[in-house]
Amino acid sequence: MRNDLSRLEELLADAALEGLGANEAAELHSLGVSEDALGEEELAAAAAALAWLKIEAMPPPVAARLEEHGEKWAAARRVQSTN
């Protein structure tokens, strides 16, 4: 389960980069921040911080597990769609 601070950071990043939909804005508000309180300076600072974010490769064992689960999920969806 994600903690509130992690989710807040994710919502603020989304607000800075692409804006928030109604559900995300409500979730942001539930975490104690109003999207209206985010000024241009705050959004610009958040976008700049994201530009410097270091993206790391997914470890191969994690990628393999993800692929395996994805294949199982897709197979189950195919079975459901034929029923």
ZIJOVEN-V577480 format. One record per pair of residues at least 6 apart in sequence whose ideal C-beta (glycine too) atoms are under 6 Angstrom apart, sorted by the first residue. I is the first residue (numbers start at 1). J is the second residue. If there is no record, write none. Layout:
I:J
I:J
This chain:
4:31
8:31
11:24
11:28
12:46
13:50
14:20
15:38
16:43
16:46
16:47
20:35
25:35
28:35
